[in-house]
Amino acid sequence: MPGPLQGIRVIELAGIGPGPFAAMVLADLGADVIRVDRASSVRRAAPDTVPTDTVPTDTVPTDTMGRGRRSIGVDLKTTAGIEVVLRLVSSAEALIEGFRPGVTERLGLGPEDCWTRNPKLVYGRMTGWGQDGPYASCAGHDINYAALSGTLSLIGRRGEPPLPPVNFLADFGGGGMLLALGILAGVLAVSRSGRGQVVDAAMVDGAALLSTMIWGFAATGDWGERGTNLLDTGAWFYQTYECADGRYITIGSLEPQFYSEMLRLTGLGAGADGGGLVPDQHDRSTWPAMKERMAAAVRTKSRDEWCALLEHTDACFAPVLTMEEATQHPHNRARGTFVNVAGVVQPGPAPRFSRTPPDIPHPPPAPGAHTEAVLGDLGFSVGDVKAMLEAGAVR
């Protein structure tokens, strides 16, 4: 099935990172996402070749976040190119752009410009620092936004520098995902008010939002130095451990009943490891010693041996899998967590829908693969399309 967002059209001004991720999420769920690629990124077709809808056959479609779109190549420095985008906007529910503040306004594609064509348009803006504030015009990346939000300071082990969690925190969790949510909220608001609005999705704001629970802990004095707390590798029962074969497992036995189950299955509760009885779970003074004791116990078995002992129990256990191993794990296979798109294995659409499940995404388009088809849908004549192609306004 086409997914729950069937009938929703989104115009994406091509960018990198969180903007494309937001567009991918919406496309995965059935939205008709049309990506406006730069004309300069479109590969000129050789004479007498037939255009394809996806990436060129001599390349691998590894632009995984570009899946599920149509693409039109446009020169945004031309009047005709700007008119094409405004025509696209007139039939869309939302637009996504990830330029620095003020860039689309200078192009003639700012919110006010678009609202003259479509007052119901939800205008999604993806930036690191937001549309205003002292840092608004500065360059940056995930690590910078996470740092300024205060959230990066929470991540890492005691006595070690803060550890950036790849670029998941600000780019995707606090950025693209919240932009997608904001766009859907904006579209829902249009159904009541009939008016569009700007969604100002700043990664620094989103990264801060993701730490809301920790702010609650801090307010009650339950959060201290990095790496000494319940959820940041301070607690020995919420931790990763190395096994005898150099691979890793995770233990997350927070609740008393799950903690008791973990102690029973590992033998620690009975002192079978030779270390004696286990002290009170929440006596933080004992955590460092217990971490060493647990680490020694885990090193006595391979990861597979621990899986045989702890999988399918309430000990709150899982092995640390590599990306390749994750695709083959029985649970992920049963759920269809990963899909194969044009030969590239990647995470599938989420979340799941009982009545309108989305289809497996189609491969990322080659830039400009759908230019002529989209222009035709917009009502441009064959002659108009030919003239714009010849002038380089589109490609």
C-alpha positions in Angstrom: 0.0 0.0 0.0 1.1 3.6 -0.6 1.2 4.5 3.1 -0.7 6.9 5.4 0.6 10.1 3.8 -0.8 9.3 0.4 -2.0 12.5 -1.2 0.5 14.8 0.6 3.0 16.5 -1.6 6.3 17.8 -0.3 8.8 19.9 -2.2 12.4 19.4 -1.0 15.1 21.9 -2.0 18.0 19.5 -2.1 20.5 19.7 0.8 22.5 17.4 3.0 21.9 15.5 6.3 18.8 16.3 8.3 16.7 17.9 5.6 16.9 14.9 3.3 16.3 12.6 6.3 13.0 14.4 7.1 12.0 14.2 3.5 12.9 10.4 3.5 10.7 9.8 6.5 7.8 11.6 4.8 8.4 9.7 1.5 8.6 6.4 3.4 5.2 7.0 4.8 3.7 7.7 1.3 4.1 11.4 0.7 4.9 12.5 -2.9 8.3 14.1 -2.3 9.7 16.0 -5.3 13.4 16.9 -4.8 14.6 20.1 -6.5 18.2 19.3 -7.4 20.6 21.8 -8.7 20.8 21.8 -12.5 24.6 21.5 -12.2 24.2 18.1 -10.4 22.3 16.6 -13.3 24.4 14.3 -15.6 23.8 15.1 -19.2 22.4 12.0 -21.0 24.2 10.7 -24.0 22.4 11.1 -27.3 19.7 8.4 -28.0 19.7 7.1 -24.5 16.5 6.5 -22.6 16.3 8.3 -19.2 15.9 6.2 -16.1 14.0 7.0 -13.0 16.8 6.0 -10.7 20.5 6.4 -10.3 22.7 5.8 -13.4 23.4 2.1 -14.0 27.1 2.6 -13.6 26.7 3.7 -10.0 25.4 2.0 -6.8 22.3 3.7 -5.3 24.0 4.4 -2.0 22.2 7.7 -1.4 19.9 5.8 1.0 18.3 9.0 2.4 17.4 10.0 -1.1 15.0 7.1 -1.6 11.4 7.4 -2.5 11.6 10.7 -4.3 11.1 12.1 -7.7 13.8 14.6 -8.9 13.7 17.7 -11.0 16.9 19.6 -12.0 16.4 23.3 -11.7 18.7 26.4 -11.9 17.6 28.5 -9.0 19.6 31.5 -10.3 17.2 31.9 -13.3 13.8 33.5 -13.3 12.3 30.5 -15.2 13.8 28.1 -12.6 12.3 30.1 -9.7 8.9 30.0 -11.5 9.1 26.3 -11.8 9.6 25.9 -8.0 6.7 28.3 -7.3 4.5 26.3 -9.6 5.5 23.2 -7.6 4.7 25.0 -4.4 1.2 25.9 -5.6 0.2 22.2 -5.5 2.1 21.1 -2.4 1.3 20.9 1.3 4.8 21.5 2.5 8.3 22.6 1.5 11.6 21.6 3.1 14.7 23.8 2.8 18.0 23.7 4.7 19.9 26.8 3.6 21.3 29.4 6.0 18.7 32.0 7.1 17.8 34.5 4.4 19.1 32.5 1.4 15.7 31.4 0.1 14.4 35.0 0.5 17.2 36.3 -1.7 16.3 33.7 -4.3 12.7 34.7 -4.3 11.5 31.5 -2.6 11.1 32.6 0.9 7.9 32.0 2.9 6.1 35.2 1.7 7.0 34.4 -1.9 5.6 30.9 -1.6 2.4 32.0 0.3 1.5 34.3 -2.6 1.0 31.1 -4.6 -0.2 28.9 -1.8 -1.3 30.4 1.5 -1.7 26.9 3.0 1.9 25.9 2.5 3.8 24.6 5.5 7.3 26.0 5.2 9.8 23.7 6.9 13.2 25.3 7.7 16.1 23.0 8.8 19.1 24.7 10.4 21.6 24.1 13.1 21.2 27.3 15.1 17.7 28.4 14.1 16.4 31.4 12.1 17.6 33.9 14.7 20.0 34.3 17.6 23.7 35.2 17.8 24.8 32.0 16.1 22.1 32.0 13.4 24.4 32.9 10.5 27.3 30.7 11.5 28.4 27.4 10.0 28.2 24.3 12.2 27.6 20.5 12.4 26.0 18.0 14.6 28.8 18.0 17.2 28.5 21.8 17.6 24.8 21.9 18.0 24.8 19.0 20.5 27.6 20.8 22.4 25.8 24.1 22.7 22.5 22.4 23.7 24.2 20.9 26.8 23.3 17.4 25.7 26.7 16.4 24.5 28.2 17.0 28.0 26.0 14.2 29.3 27.4 11.5 27.0 30.7 9.6 27.8 32.5 7.8 30.5 33.8 9.3 33.8 37.1 11.0 33.3 36.9 10.9 29.5 35.9 13.7 27.0 32.3 13.9 25.9 31.6 11.2 23.2 29.7 12.4 20.1 27.1 9.6 19.2 28.1 9.7 15.5 25.7 12.4 14.2 22.5 10.8 15.4 21.8 13.3 18.1 21.4 16.7 16.5 21.3 15.9 12.8 18.7 13.2 12.8 17.0 12.8 16.3 16.9 16.5 17.2 16.9 17.7 13.6 15.3 15.8 10.7 12.9 13.7 12.8 11.5 16.8 14.6 11.3 18.7 11.3 9.1 15.8 9.9 7.0 15.9 13.0 6.7 19.7 12.8 5.6 19.6 9.1 2.9 17.0 9.9 1.7 19.2 12.8 1.7 22.2 10.5 -0.3 20.3 7.9 -2.8 19.2 10.6 -3.1 22.9 11.7 -3.9 23.9 8.1 -6.9 21.6 8.1 -8.4 23.8 10.9 -7.2 27.3 10.1 -6.6 27.2 6.3 -3.3 28.9 6.8 0.3 27.7 6.5 3.2 28.7 8.7 6.9 28.4 9.1 8.3 25.4 11.0 11.7 26.6 12.4 13.5 23.4 13.2 16.8 24.1 14.8 19.1 21.2 15.7 20.3 22.9 18.8 16.7 23.1 20.0 16.0 19.5 19.1 19.2 18.2 20.8 18.2 20.0 23.9 14.6 18.6 23.7 16.0 15.0 23.6 17.6 15.6 27.1 14.3 16.6 28.8 14.2 13.6 31.1 17.8 14.3 32.3 16.8 17.8 33.2 14.2 16.3 35.5 16.8 14.1 37.1 19.1 17.1 37.6 16.4 19.1 39.3 16.0 16.5 42.0 19.8 16.0 42.4 19.8 12.6 40.8 22.2 13.5 38.0 25.9 14.2 38.7 29.2 14.0 37.0 29.3 12.4 33.5 29.7 8.7 33.6 28.6 8.2 37.2 24.8 8.1 36.7 22.1 5.5 36.1 22.0 5.7 32.3 25.5 6.9 31.3 27.6 3.8 32.1 27.9 4.8 35.8 25.6 1.9 36.9 27.2 -1.5 36.6 23.8 -3.0 35.7 23.2 -0.6 32.7 26.4 -1.2 30.8 28.2 -2.8 27.9 30.7 -5.6 28.6 33.3 -7.4 26.6 33.0 -11.1 26.3 35.7 -13.8 26.1 35.7 -13.6 22.2 36.2 -9.8 22.1 32.6 -9.2 21.2 30.1 -7.3 23.4 26.8 -7.6 25.2 24.5 -5.1 26.9 22.8 -5.3 30.3 20.0 -2.9 31.2 18.5 -4.4 34.3 17.0 -1.3 35.9 13.8 -2.4 37.5 14.1 -4.6 40.6 12.4 -7.7 39.1 14.6 -7.5 36.0 17.7 -6.9 38.2 16.8 -10.0 40.2 16.5 -12.1 37.1 19.9 -10.9 35.8 21.5 -11.8 39.2 19.9 -15.2 39.1 20.9 -16.1 35.6 24.4 -14.8 35.8 25.1 -16.4 39.2 26.1 -13.1 40.8 23.2 -13.2 43.2 24.5 -16.4 44.7 28.1 -15.3 44.7 28.9 -18.0 42.2 31.6 -15.8 40.7 33.5 -15.9 44.0 32.8 -12.3 44.8 30.3 -12.9 47.6 26.8 -11.4 47.8 25.8 -8.4 45.7 25.3 -5.1 47.6 22.2 -3.0 47.4 21.4 -2.1 43.8 21.3 1.7 44.3 24.3 2.0 46.6 26.4 4.1 44.2 29.5 3.7 46.2 29.6 0.0 45.2 29.1 0.6 41.5 32.8 0.8 40.4 33.7 -2.4 42.2 30.6 -4.2 41.0 31.4 -3.1 37.4 34.8 -4.8 37.7 33.2 -7.9 39.1 30.6 -8.1 36.4 33.2 -7.4 33.7 35.3 -10.3 35.0 32.2 -12.6 35.0 31.2 -11.6 31.4 34.8 -12.4 30.2 34.4 -16.0 31.2 32.0 -16.7 28.3 31.7 -15.9 24.6 29.0 -13.6 23.3 27.1 -16.6 21.9 27.3 -18.4 25.2 25.8 -15.3 26.9 23.1 -15.2 24.3 22.2 -18.8 25.0 21.9 -18.0 28.6 20.2 -14.6 28.6 18.2 -14.2 25.4 14.4 -14.5 25.7 14.5 -13.7 29.4 13.6 -10.6 31.5 17.2 -9.8 32.3 17.1 -6.9 29.8 19.8 -8.3 27.6 20.9 -8.0 24.0 24.1 -8.7 22.1 25.9 -5.8 20.5 25.6 -6.6 16.8 27.5 -5.2 13.9 25.5 -3.7 11.1 25.8 -6.8 9.1 24.8 -9.1 12.0 21.8 -6.9 12.7 20.4 -7.6 9.3 20.6 -11.3 9.9 19.3 -11.5 13.5 16.0 -13.5 13.7 14.1 -10.7 15.4 15.0 -8.1 12.9 14.3 -10.6 10.0 10.9 -11.4 11.5 10.0 -7.7 11.8 11.4 -6.8 8.4 13.5 -4.1 10.1 15.9 -4.0 7.2 15.0 -3.9 3.5 16.9 -4.3 0.2 16.5 -1.3 -2.1 18.2 -1.8 -5.5 20.8 -4.0 -4.0 21.6 -1.8 -0.9 20.5 -3.2 2.5 19.2 -0.4 4.7 16.6 0.3 7.5 13.1 0.1 6.3 10.2 2.6 6.9 9.1 3.1 10.5 6.8 3.2 12.4 4.4 0.4 11.4 0.7 1.0 10.3 -2.0 -1.6 10.5 -4.3 -0.3 7.8 -2.0 1.8 5.5 1.4 0.1 5.6 3.8 1.9 3.2 5.5 0.0 0.4 9.2 -0.7 0.3 10.9 2.5 -0.9 12.0 2.8 -4.5 15.6 3.7 -5.1 17.0 7.2 -5.0 16.4 9.1 -8.3 19.2 10.3 -10.4 19.2 14.2 -10.2 16.8 15.4 -12.8 15.4 12.0 -13.7 11.8 13.3 -13.6 12.2 16.8 -14.8 10.1 16.5 -18.0 7.4 14.4 -16.3 7.0 16.8 -13.4 6.9 19.9 -15.6 4.2 18.2 -17.7 2.2 17.5 -14.5 2.5 21.2 -13.7 0.9 22.2 -17.0 4.0 23.3 -18.9 3.6 22.7 -22.6 6.1 20.7 -24.6 7.3 23.9 -26.1 7.8 25.5 -22.7 9.8 22.5 -21.5 12.0 22.5 -24.6 12.7 26.2 -24.2 13.6 25.9 -20.5 15.9 22.9 -21.2 17.6 24.8 -24.0 18.0 27.8 -21.8 19.4 25.7 -18.9 16.7 26.8 -16.5 16.0 23.1 -16.0 17.9 20.0 -16.9 
